[in-house]
Amino acid sequence: MPLREPAGGLRVEDRDGARHVTLARPPVNALSLKVYDALRGAFDLDAVGAAGRPRLVVLRAEGRAWCAGQDVRELAAVTDRAAYLERAGGGVAAVARCPVPVVAVVDGPAVGAGGLLVACADLVVAGPAASVAFPELRVGAPMGAALLEGFLPPPLVSHALATGATLGADRLREVGAVAEVVPAAALDDRAAAVVADLLALPDDGLRYLRGSRRPAERAAAYLAEVTAAARALREA
């Protein structure tokens, strides 16, 4: 499929059995409602016929930050924060619910919802500048644990949410969130090799890989967190 121009800050291309999704909202790829909606469209593969469905999705970003999280300027102008939260949560949940394996290629900071997108991936190809931070509790958005489980060890999930501390590439490798940290100059080649290895697997193997991450269950649990946070906003 020909390369699509960025729609809502997202570039999508299907080629050689994989869908390549790029956050393309420089300089820091902040997540606006348009980006969340575009993520939902890119990762909701239920609407794609079996013959045209990609066998995996590669998520990457361009710019100096992988993803700075919520677009705070857009959020500051919102009058109905509960509705905003629900719509944004639907975009993240679509990535978590994606029925095929997700590979994230990360070499920059991924903050808040950006970090949750990384946590949705089955495999993370990390460069030396990769990092995640989850300030959700500190900005009044109690959610994210459902997606962090399986990405970080349980004690570190609590620590990351409680402190909002940045976890760099070496720390992520140390705790097993990423298998290796690749030099920046070799990142694209390593990502291509990982994708090629995955595409060499039979369909049953890819389904097993994604299924082991319990995508539907984790997405439902995350949406329950979003619903609870939105309800609290409405009742405040």
DOKOLTOR-742518 format. One record per atom (N, C-alpha, C): x, y, z. Coordinates in nm, 3 decimals, padded with zeros to 5 digits. Layout:
<nodes>
{{X Y Z}},
...
</nodes>
This chain:
<nodes>
{{00.084 -00.119 00.000}},
{{00.000 00.000 00.000}},
{{00.088 00.124 00.000}},
{{00.056 00.226 -00.082}},
{{00.138 00.346 -00.084}},
{{00.139 00.414 00.053}},
{{00.247 00.489 00.076}},
{{00.259 00.562 00.201}},
{{00.149 00.666 00.210}},
{{00.081 00.669 00.324}},
{{-00.021 00.769 00.348}},
{{00.044 00.891 00.413}},
{{00.004 01.009 00.368}},
{{00.052 01.130 00.433}},
{{00.000 01.134 00.576}},
{{00.073 01.203 00.665}},
{{00.030 01.205 00.804}},
{{-00.114 01.253 00.819}},
{{-00.194 01.173 00.887}},
{{-00.332 01.210 00.918}},
{{-00.343 01.216 01.069}},
{{-00.372 01.333 01.120}},
{{-00.381 01.346 01.265}},
{{-00.250 01.322 01.335}},
{{-00.138 01.350 01.267}},
{{-00.008 01.333 01.329}},
{{00.046 01.191 01.323}},
{{-00.010 01.110 01.234}},
{{00.032 00.970 01.223}},
{{00.057 00.936 01.077}},
{{00.168 00.866 01.051}},
{{00.198 00.819 00.916}},
{{00.185 00.667 00.917}},
{{00.114 00.612 00.818}},
{{00.088 00.468 00.813}},
{{00.126 00.414 00.676}},
{{00.197 00.302 00.678}},
{{00.232 00.235 00.553}},
{{00.226 00.084 00.574}},
{{00.160 00.014 00.485}},
{{00.157 -00.132 00.485}},
{{00.253 -00.183 00.378}},
{{00.348 -00.267 00.420}},
{{00.438 -00.325 00.321}},
{{00.494 -00.456 00.373}},
{{00.507 -00.551 00.284}},
{{00.573 -00.680 00.313}},
{{00.515 -00.748 00.437}},
{{00.384 -00.739 00.455}},
{{00.320 -00.811 00.563}},
{{00.313 -00.737 00.695}},
{{00.373 -00.618 00.703}},
{{00.373 -00.541 00.827}},
{{00.312 -00.403 00.806}},
{{00.248 -00.353 00.909}},
{{00.200 -00.215 00.909}},
{{00.300 -00.131 00.987}},
{{00.348 -00.025 00.926}},
{{00.444 00.064 00.989}},
{{00.372 00.194 01.026}},
{{00.365 00.221 01.155}},
{{00.294 00.338 01.208}},
{{00.396 00.429 01.273}},
{{00.400 00.554 01.229}},
{{00.499 00.650 01.279}},
{{00.430 00.770 01.339}},
{{00.462 00.799 01.465}},
{{00.419 00.924 01.526}},
{{00.492 01.037 01.456}},
{{00.417 01.126 01.391}},
{{00.479 01.228 01.307}},
{{00.419 01.364 01.339}},
{{00.439 01.405 01.463}},
{{00.391 01.536 01.507}},
{{00.505 01.607 01.580}},
{{00.606 01.648 01.503}},
{{00.723 01.710 01.565}},
{{00.685 01.842 01.634}},
{{00.770 01.884 01.731}},
{{00.901 01.825 01.760}},
{{00.897 01.711 01.863}},
{{00.786 01.699 01.941}},
{{00.790 01.603 02.051}},
{{00.676 01.501 02.044}},
{{00.599 01.502 01.935}},
{{00.494 01.402 01.915}},
{{00.394 01.398 02.031}},
{{00.352 01.516 02.077}},
{{00.249 01.522 02.180}},
{{00.120 01.462 02.126}},
{{00.045 01.397 02.213}},
{{-00.074 01.324 02.172}},
{{-00.197 01.412 02.184}},
{{-00.248 01.455 02.069}},
{{-00.373 01.530 02.064}},
{{-00.488 01.432 02.040}},
{{-00.609 01.481 02.048}},
{{-00.724 01.395 02.019}},
{{-00.717 01.341 01.877}},
{{-00.668 01.420 01.783}},
{{-00.654 01.371 01.646}},
{{-00.556 01.255 01.637}},
{{-00.449 01.262 01.716}},
{{-00.352 01.151 01.716}},
{{-00.416 01.027 01.777}},
{{-00.487 01.044 01.889}},
{{-00.554 00.930 01.951}},
{{-00.652 00.864 01.853}},
{{-00.728 00.948 01.782}},
{{-00.824 00.893 01.685}},
{{-00.751 00.820 01.572}},
{{-00.637 00.877 01.529}},
{{-00.560 00.813 01.422}},
{{-00.501 00.680 01.470}},
{{-00.458 00.675 01.596}},
{{-00.409 00.548 01.651}},
{{-00.519 00.442 01.650}},
{{-00.637 00.483 01.686}},
{{-00.749 00.389 01.686}},
{{-00.771 00.334 01.545}},
{{-00.765 00.421 01.446}},
{{-00.783 00.376 01.309}},
{{-00.672 00.285 01.261}},
{{-00.547 00.314 01.303}},
{{-00.433 00.236 01.255}},
{{-00.426 00.099 01.320}},
{{-00.471 00.088 01.446}},
{{-00.454 -00.037 01.520}},
{{-00.581 -00.120 01.531}},
{{-00.695 -00.064 01.491}},
{{-00.820 -00.141 01.494}},
{{-00.826 -00.225 01.367}},
{{-00.773 -00.346 01.376}},
{{-00.762 -00.432 01.258}},
{{-00.884 -00.520 01.239}},
{{-00.981 -00.512 01.330}},
{{-01.102 -00.593 01.314}},
{{-01.179 -00.555 01.188}},
{{-01.161 -00.429 01.147}},
{{-01.232 -00.382 01.029}},
{{-01.162 -00.422 00.899}},
{{-01.043 -00.480 00.913}},
{{-00.965 -00.519 00.795}},
{{-00.991 -00.666 00.765}},
{{-01.024 -00.696 00.641}},
{{-01.046 -00.835 00.603}},
{{-00.921 -00.918 00.623}},
{{-00.939 -01.047 00.645}},
{{-00.826 -01.136 00.675}},
{{-00.719 -01.128 00.567}},
{{-00.760 -01.117 00.442}},
{{-00.663 -01.116 00.333}},
{{-00.576 -00.990 00.336}},
{{-00.630 -00.880 00.385}},
{{-00.555 -00.755 00.384}},
{{-00.495 -00.718 00.517}},
{{-00.512 -00.802 00.619}},
{{-00.465 -00.768 00.753}},
{{-00.314 -00.785 00.762}},
{{-00.241 -00.685 00.814}},
{{-00.097 -00.703 00.836}},
{{-00.073 -00.809 00.943}},
{{00.043 -00.873 00.937}},
{{00.074 -00.979 01.032}},
{{00.136 -00.925 01.159}},
{{00.184 -00.803 01.155}},
{{00.232 -00.735 01.275}},
{{00.234 -00.585 01.249}},
{{00.251 -00.508 01.358}},
{{00.257 -00.363 01.347}},
{{00.386 -00.313 01.410}},
{{00.453 -00.222 01.342}},
{{00.574 -00.158 01.393}},
{{00.540 -00.013 01.427}},
{{00.565 00.026 01.551}},
{{00.535 00.161 01.597}},
{{00.666 00.233 01.627}},
{{00.685 00.347 01.563}},
{{00.805 00.426 01.583}},
{{00.767 00.574 01.584}},
{{00.866 00.661 01.598}},
{{00.840 00.805 01.601}},
{{00.953 00.879 01.535}},
{{00.922 01.001 01.490}},
{{01.026 01.087 01.435}},
{{01.027 01.217 01.515}},
{{01.145 01.276 01.529}},
{{01.156 01.398 01.609}},
{{01.248 01.377 01.728}},
{{01.265 01.483 01.807}},
{{01.363 01.475 01.915}},
{{01.313 01.397 02.035}},
{{01.182 01.382 02.050}},
{{01.125 01.299 02.157}},
{{01.039 01.191 02.092}},
{{01.041 01.071 02.151}},
{{00.957 00.965 02.096}},
{{00.811 01.003 02.114}},
{{00.774 01.042 02.234}},
{{00.639 01.092 02.258}},
{{00.636 01.161 02.393}},
{{00.599 01.288 02.393}},
{{00.596 01.367 02.516}},
{{00.469 01.346 02.596}},
{{00.382 01.257 02.550}},
{{00.257 01.234 02.621}},
{{00.149 01.331 02.578}},
{{00.059 01.359 02.670}},
{{-00.058 01.441 02.640}},
{{-00.019 01.578 02.585}},
{{-00.097 01.626 02.489}},
{{-00.080 01.762 02.439}},
{{-00.138 01.857 02.543}},
{{-00.052 01.913 02.628}},
{{-00.100 01.992 02.742}},
{{-00.167 02.121 02.697}},
{{-00.125 02.176 02.584}},
{{-00.190 02.298 02.536}},
{{-00.333 02.270 02.494}},
{{-00.355 02.157 02.426}},
{{-00.490 02.120 02.388}},
{{-00.573 02.091 02.513}},
{{-00.515 02.017 02.606}},
{{-00.587 01.980 02.728}},
{{-00.628 02.101 02.809}},
{{-00.544 02.204 02.810}},
{{-00.574 02.324 02.889}},
{{-00.701 02.395 02.840}},
{{-00.734 02.375 02.714}},
{{-00.851 02.441 02.657}},
{{-00.978 02.357 02.665}},
{{-00.966 02.235 02.717}},
{{-01.079 02.143 02.721}},
{{-01.174 02.180 02.835}},
{{-01.303 02.180 02.808}},
{{-01.402 02.207 02.912}},
{{-01.458 02.079 02.973}},
{{-01.465 01.971 02.895}},
{{-01.514 01.843 02.946}},
{{-01.398 01.745 02.950}},
{{-01.324 01.745 03.061}},
{{-01.205 01.662 03.072}},
{{-01.239 01.514 03.079}},
{{-01.354 01.482 03.133}},
{{-01.392 01.341 03.141}},
{{-01.411 01.283 03.001}},
{{-01.482 01.355 02.916}},
{{-01.503 01.308 02.779}},
{{-01.371 01.302 02.703}},
{{-01.286 01.400 02.728}},
{{-01.154 01.401 02.665}},
{{-01.075 01.277 02.705}},
{{-01.078 01.247 02.834}},
{{-01.004 01.132 02.885}},
{{-01.054 01.002 02.822}},
{{-01.184 00.989 02.809}},
{{-01.241 00.867 02.750}},
{{-01.200 00.851 02.604}},
{{-01.202 00.961 02.532}},
{{-01.164 00.953 02.390}},
{{-01.015 00.922 02.375}},
{{-00.931 00.986 02.457}},
{{-00.788 00.958 02.454}},
{{-00.760 00.814 02.494}},
{{-00.827 00.768 02.600}},
{{-00.808 00.630 02.646}},
{{-00.844 00.529 02.540}},
{{-00.944 00.561 02.458}},
{{-00.981 00.471 02.350}},
{{-00.870 00.452 02.249}},
{{-00.791 00.558 02.226}},
{{-00.679 00.546 02.132}},
{{-00.570 00.457 02.185}},
{{-00.535 00.473 02.314}},
{{-00.433 00.387 02.375}},
{{-00.483 00.243 02.380}},
{{-00.610 00.225 02.418}},
{{-00.667 00.089 02.428}},
{{-00.664 00.017 02.294}},
{{-00.678 00.091 02.184}},
{{-00.674 00.027 02.052}},
{{-00.538 -00.036 02.027}},
{{-00.431 00.029 02.074}},
{{-00.297 -00.027 02.060}},
{{-00.284 -00.152 02.148}},
{{-00.333 -00.141 02.272}},
{{-00.327 -00.256 02.363}},
{{-00.405 -00.375 02.311}},
{{-00.516 -00.348 02.242}},
{{-00.608 -00.453 02.196}},
{{-00.569 -00.510 02.061}},
{{-00.473 -00.449 01.994}},
{{-00.434 -00.490 01.859}},
{{-00.416 -00.643 01.853}},
{{-00.478 -00.710 01.756}},
{{-00.476 -00.857 01.755}},
{{-00.348 -00.919 01.700}},
{{-00.258 -00.838 01.645}},
{{-00.132 -00.891 01.592}},
{{-00.017 -00.833 01.674}},
{{00.101 -00.897 01.672}},
{{00.213 -00.847 01.751}},
{{00.249 -00.703 01.717}},
{{00.294 -00.632 01.820}},
{{00.335 -00.492 01.806}},
{{00.483 -00.482 01.845}},
{{00.561 -00.421 01.758}},
{{00.702 -00.394 01.784}},
{{00.719 -00.243 01.797}},
{{00.772 -00.196 01.908}},
{{00.799 -00.054 01.926}},
{{00.948 -00.028 01.908}},
{{00.980 00.069 01.826}},
{{01.119 00.110 01.802}},
{{01.136 00.245 01.869}},
{{01.215 00.249 01.977}},
{{01.218 00.366 02.065}},
{{01.361 00.412 02.085}},
{{01.386 00.541 02.058}},
{{01.516 00.600 02.089}},
{{01.494 00.745 02.130}},
{{01.424 00.763 02.240}},
{{01.394 00.895 02.292}},
{{01.297 00.880 02.407}},
{{01.265 00.989 02.477}},
{{01.175 00.979 02.591}},
{{01.030 00.951 02.548}},
{{00.967 00.861 02.622}},
{{00.824 00.830 02.604}},
{{00.758 00.855 02.739}},
{{00.675 00.957 02.746}},
{{00.623 01.006 02.873}},
{{00.472 00.985 02.880}},
{{00.422 00.947 02.997}},
{{00.278 00.934 03.017}},
{{00.216 00.837 02.920}},
{{00.116 00.884 02.846}},
{{00.050 00.798 02.749}},
{{00.147 00.747 02.644}},
{{00.252 00.824 02.615}},
{{00.355 00.774 02.523}},
{{00.424 00.652 02.578}},
{{00.453 00.652 02.708}},
{{00.511 00.535 02.772}},
{{00.417 00.417 02.773}},
{{00.287 00.444 02.786}},
{{00.189 00.336 02.782}},
{{00.185 00.271 02.644}},
{{00.204 00.350 02.539}},
{{00.210 00.292 02.404}},
{{00.328 00.195 02.394}},
{{00.441 00.232 02.452}},
{{00.556 00.141 02.452}},
{{00.522 00.014 02.530}},
{{00.454 00.030 02.643}},
{{00.419 -00.085 02.727}},
{{00.323 -00.181 02.657}},
{{00.252 -00.134 02.555}},
{{00.160 -00.221 02.481}},
{{00.232 -00.316 02.386}},
{{00.359 -00.289 02.358}},
{{00.431 -00.366 02.257}},
{{00.472 -00.503 02.309}},
{{00.481 -00.599 02.219}},
{{00.533 -00.731 02.252}},
{{00.685 -00.729 02.260}},
{{00.747 -00.653 02.171}},
{{00.893 -00.640 02.167}},
{{00.928 -00.493 02.153}},
{{01.029 -00.449 02.226}},
{{01.077 -00.311 02.218}},
{{01.221 -00.314 02.169}},
{{01.247 -00.250 02.057}},
{{01.382 -00.231 02.007}},
{{01.426 -00.093 02.055}},
{{01.517 -00.089 02.152}},
{{01.550 00.035 02.221}},
{{01.687 00.087 02.183}},
{{01.694 00.216 02.162}},
{{01.821 00.284 02.145}},
{{01.868 00.341 02.277}},
{{01.989 00.397 02.282}},
{{02.046 00.444 02.409}},
{{01.971 00.561 02.470}},
{{01.896 00.636 02.389}},
{{01.822 00.751 02.442}},
{{01.680 00.713 02.486}},
{{01.643 00.587 02.473}},
{{01.508 00.544 02.509}},
{{01.486 00.560 02.660}},
{{01.368 00.608 02.696}},
{{01.330 00.615 02.836}},
{{01.179 00.622 02.845}},
{{01.127 00.586 02.962}},
{{00.983 00.599 02.988}},
{{00.964 00.666 03.123}},
{{00.853 00.736 03.138}},
{{00.815 00.796 03.265}},
{{00.663 00.802 03.269}},
{{00.607 00.780 03.388}},
{{00.462 00.771 03.401}},
{{00.414 00.865 03.512}},
{{00.391 00.993 03.478}},
{{00.349 01.091 03.578}},
{{00.198 01.097 03.599}},
{{00.126 00.992 03.558}},
{{-00.021 00.996 03.561}},
{{-00.077 01.038 03.697}},
{{-00.030 00.976 03.804}},
{{-00.085 01.008 03.935}},
{{-00.057 01.153 03.974}},
{{00.055 01.204 03.932}},
{{00.094 01.340 03.968}},
{{00.016 01.445 03.891}},
{{-00.045 01.408 03.780}},
{{-00.126 01.504 03.704}},
{{-00.275 01.475 03.719}},
{{-00.310 01.391 03.817}},
{{-00.450 01.367 03.847}},
{{-00.518 01.270 03.754}},
{{-00.443 01.175 03.697}},
{{-00.501 01.075 03.607}},
{{-00.462 00.936 03.656}},
{{-00.534 00.883 03.755}},
{{-00.496 00.753 03.813}},
{{-00.528 00.636 03.721}},
{{-00.434 00.602 03.639}},
{{-00.453 00.493 03.543}},
{{-00.317 00.449 03.490}},
{{-00.316 00.336 03.421}},
{{-00.194 00.289 03.356}},
{{-00.142 00.157 03.408}},
{{-00.177 00.120 03.532}},
{{-00.122 -00.002 03.589}},
{{-00.157 -00.125 03.506}},
{{-00.277 -00.127 03.449}},
{{-00.320 -00.244 03.372}},
{{-00.230 -00.269 03.252}},
{{-00.173 -00.163 03.196}},
{{-00.086 -00.179 03.080}},
{{00.059 -00.198 03.120}},
{{00.097 -00.146 03.237}},
{{00.235 -00.161 03.282}},
{{00.263 -00.301 03.333}},
{{00.160 -00.371 03.379}},
{{00.181 -00.509 03.424}},
{{00.226 -00.593 03.304}},
{{00.332 -00.666 03.322}},
{{00.388 -00.744 03.213}},
{{00.496 -00.669 03.137}},
{{00.504 -00.537 03.157}},
{{00.611 -00.458 03.098}},
{{00.719 -00.430 03.202}},
{{00.675 -00.394 03.323}},
{{00.767 -00.372 03.434}},
{{00.735 -00.471 03.546}},
{{00.833 -00.507 03.628}},
{{00.806 -00.591 03.744}},
{{00.706 -00.520 03.837}},
{{00.619 -00.595 03.907}},
{{00.515 -00.533 03.990}},
{{00.565 -00.425 04.086}},
{{00.673 -00.447 04.163}},
{{00.717 -00.339 04.252}},
{{00.756 -00.212 04.177}},
{{00.812 -00.230 04.057}},
{{00.856 -00.115 03.980}},
{{00.736 -00.041 03.919}},
{{00.627 -00.112 03.891}},
{{00.505 -00.046 03.844}},
{{00.460 00.055 03.948}},
{{00.451 00.010 04.073}},
{{00.408 00.099 04.181}},
{{00.504 00.217 04.196}},
{{00.634 00.187 04.191}},
{{00.734 00.293 04.206}},
{{00.724 00.393 04.092}},
{{00.713 00.344 03.969}},
{{00.708 00.433 03.853}},
{{00.586 00.524 03.859}},
{{00.471 00.470 03.899}},
{{00.350 00.552 03.907}},
{{00.356 00.648 04.025}},
{{00.411 00.604 04.137}},
{{00.414 00.687 04.257}},
{{00.510 00.804 04.243}},
{{00.622 00.781 04.175}},
{{00.727 00.884 04.169}},
{{00.730 00.960 04.037}},
{{00.680 00.898 03.929}},
{{00.694 00.960 03.798}},
{{00.837 00.960 03.749}},
{{00.923 00.879 03.812}},
{{01.065 00.879 03.778}},
{{01.090 00.830 03.636}},
{{01.194 00.883 03.575}},
{{01.234 00.840 03.441}},
{{01.316 00.712 03.450}},
{{01.278 00.615 03.369}},
{{01.351 00.489 03.360}},
{{01.423 00.489 03.226}},
{{01.556 00.496 03.230}},
{{01.634 00.502 03.108}},
{{01.654 00.366 03.044}},
{{01.721 00.366 02.930}},
{{01.737 00.244 02.852}},
{{01.808 00.135 02.930}},
{{01.915 00.170 03.001}},
{{01.989 00.068 03.075}},
{{01.905 00.009 03.188}},
{{01.827 00.095 03.255}},
{{01.740 00.044 03.362}},
{{01.632 -00.046 03.304}},
{{01.578 -00.011 03.191}},
{{01.475 -00.094 03.128}},
{{01.532 -00.230 03.088}},
{{01.656 -00.231 03.042}},
{{01.720 -00.359 03.008}},
{{01.746 -00.439 03.136}},
{{01.786 -00.372 03.241}},
{{01.818 -00.438 03.367}},
{{01.696 -00.511 03.424}},
{{01.578 -00.451 03.409}},
{{01.457 -00.512 03.468}},
{{01.384 -00.601 03.367}},
{{01.436 -00.613 03.244}},
{{01.377 -00.703 03.146}},
{{01.266 -00.643 03.063}},
{{01.245 -00.511 03.072}},
{{01.141 -00.448 02.989}},
{{01.184 -00.444 02.842}},
{{01.314 -00.435 02.819}},
{{01.369 -00.447 02.683}},
{{01.479 -00.552 02.688}},
{{01.495 -00.624 02.581}},
{{01.593 -00.732 02.579}},
{{01.735 -00.682 02.554}},
{{01.747 -00.572 02.482}},
{{01.879 -00.519 02.450}},
{{01.867 -00.371 02.417}},
{{01.978 -00.302 02.432}},
{{01.987 -00.162 02.392}},
{{02.085 -00.154 02.275}},
{{02.037 -00.101 02.165}},
{{02.112 -00.103 02.040}},
{{02.172 00.036 02.014}},
{{02.295 00.045 01.967}},
{{02.350 00.176 01.932}},
{{02.259 00.249 01.834}},
{{02.249 00.379 01.849}},
{{02.156 00.456 01.766}},
{{02.178 00.433 01.617}},
{{02.304 00.424 01.576}},
{{02.333 00.408 01.434}},
{{02.287 00.273 01.380}},
{{02.268 00.176 01.469}},
{{02.227 00.041 01.426}},
{{02.080 00.013 01.451}},
{{02.007 00.113 01.502}},
{{01.870 00.088 01.547}},
{{01.779 00.043 01.432}},
{{01.784 00.112 01.320}},
{{01.696 00.076 01.209}},
{{01.726 -00.064 01.156}},
{{01.854 -00.097 01.144}},
{{01.891 -00.230 01.096}},
{{01.845 -00.338 01.194}},
{{01.861 -00.311 01.322}},
{{01.818 -00.410 01.422}},
{{01.668 -00.427 01.419}},
{{01.595 -00.316 01.407}},
{{01.450 -00.324 01.399}},
{{01.405 -00.403 01.277}},
{{01.470 -00.380 01.164}},
{{01.436 -00.454 01.042}},
{{01.461 -00.603 01.060}},
{{01.570 -00.638 01.130}},
{{01.600 -00.779 01.153}},
{{01.496 -00.843 01.245}},
{{01.454 -00.771 01.349}},
{{01.351 -00.823 01.440}},
{{01.221 -00.846 01.365}},
{{01.183 -00.750 01.283}},
{{01.059 -00.764 01.206}},
{{01.069 -00.882 01.110}},
{{01.183 -00.897 01.043}},
{{01.200 -01.009 00.949}},
{{01.191 -01.143 01.023}},
{{01.251 -01.152 01.141}},
{{01.244 -01.275 01.220}},
{{01.100 -01.307 01.258}},
{{01.025 -01.206 01.298}},
{{00.886 -01.229 01.336}},
{{00.802 -01.271 01.216}},
{{00.823 -01.206 01.103}},
{{00.744 -01.239 00.984}},
{{00.776 -01.379 00.932}},
{{00.891 -01.434 00.971}},
{{00.926 -01.571 00.932}},
{{00.851 -01.674 01.013}},
{{00.788 -01.633 01.124}},
{{00.710 -01.725 01.206}},
{{00.579 -01.759 01.137}},
{{00.525 -01.878 01.162}},
{{00.392 -01.910 01.109}},
{{00.286 -01.826 01.179}},
{{00.169 -01.818 01.118}},
{{00.061 -01.738 01.175}},
{{00.026 -01.783 01.316}},
{{00.028 -01.915 01.340}},
{{-00.004 -01.964 01.473}},
{{00.096 -01.912 01.575}},
{{00.222 -01.902 01.536}},
{{00.323 -01.852 01.626}},
{{00.302 -01.705 01.660}},
{{00.265 -01.626 01.559}},
{{00.239 -01.485 01.583}},
{{00.116 -01.466 01.671}},
{{00.014 -01.547 01.646}},
{{-00.106 -01.537 01.731}},
{{-00.073 -01.574 01.875}},
{{00.010 -01.675 01.893}},
{{00.048 -01.715 02.028}},
{{00.127 -01.603 02.096}},
{{00.220 -01.543 02.022}},
{{00.302 -01.436 02.079}},
{{00.215 -01.323 02.128}},
{{00.123 -01.279 02.044}},
{{00.036 -01.168 02.085}},
{{-00.060 -01.211 02.194}},
{{-00.114 -01.331 02.182}},
{{-00.209 -01.380 02.281}},
{{-00.150 -01.392 02.419}},
{{-00.019 -01.419 02.426}},
{{00.046 -01.433 02.557}},
{{00.047 -01.302 02.633}},
{{00.026 -01.192 02.562}},
{{00.020 -01.061 02.627}},
{{-00.122 -01.026 02.672}},
{{-00.217 -01.116 02.647}},
{{-00.358 -01.097 02.687}},
{{-00.410 -00.960 02.642}},
{{-00.405 -00.932 02.512}},
{{-00.437 -00.797 02.466}},
{{-00.579 -00.752 02.499}},
{{-00.678 -00.837 02.476}},
{{-00.816 -00.796 02.503}},
{{-00.838 -00.772 02.652}},
{{-00.781 -00.859 02.735}},
{{-00.797 -00.847 02.880}},
{{-00.729 -00.720 02.932}},
{{-00.609 -00.695 02.887}},
{{-00.536 -00.576 02.934}},
{{-00.604 -00.449 02.885}},
{{-00.652 -00.449 02.761}},
{{-00.722 -00.331 02.710}},
{{-00.849 -00.304 02.789}},
{{-00.923 -00.411 02.821}},
{{-01.047 -00.394 02.899}},
{{-01.016 -00.342 03.038}},
{{-00.910 -00.393 03.102}},
{{-00.873 -00.346 03.235}},
{{-00.830 -00.200 03.230}},
{{-00.757 -00.162 03.127}},
{{-00.716 -00.022 03.112}},
{{-00.838 00.068 03.092}},
{{-00.931 00.026 03.008}},
{{-01.051 00.106 02.986}},
{{-01.133 00.119 03.113}},
{{-01.130 00.017 03.198}},
{{-01.198 00.027 03.327}},
{{-01.132 00.136 03.412}},
{{-00.999 00.144 03.407}},
{{-00.928 00.251 03.478}},
{{-00.968 00.388 03.423}},
{{-00.976 00.398 03.291}},
{{-01.014 00.525 03.228}},
{{-01.156 00.564 03.270}},
{{-01.246 00.468 03.268}},
{{-01.384 00.495 03.306}},
{{-01.393 00.544 03.450}},
{{-01.318 00.480 03.539}},
{{-01.320 00.520 03.679}},
{{-01.264 00.662 03.696}},
{{-01.157 00.694 03.624}},
{{-01.099 00.828 03.633}},
{{-01.195 00.932 03.578}},
{{-01.262 00.899 03.468}},
{{-01.359 00.993 03.410}},
{{-01.477 01.013 03.505}},
{{-01.522 00.906 03.568}},
{{-01.634 00.918 03.663}},
{{-01.595 01.009 03.779}},
{{-01.471 00.992 03.829}},
{{-01.426 01.076 03.940}},
{{-01.424 01.224 03.899}},
{{-01.385 01.251 03.775}},
{{-01.385 01.389 03.728}},
{{-01.527 01.445 03.723}},
{{-01.622 01.364 03.680}},
{{-01.761 01.411 03.670}},
{{-01.824 01.432 03.807}},
{{-01.777 01.355 03.905}},
{{-01.836 01.364 04.037}},
{{-01.767 01.467 04.126}},
{{-01.655 01.519 04.077}},
{{-01.578 01.614 04.159}},
{{-01.653 01.748 04.173}},
</nodes>
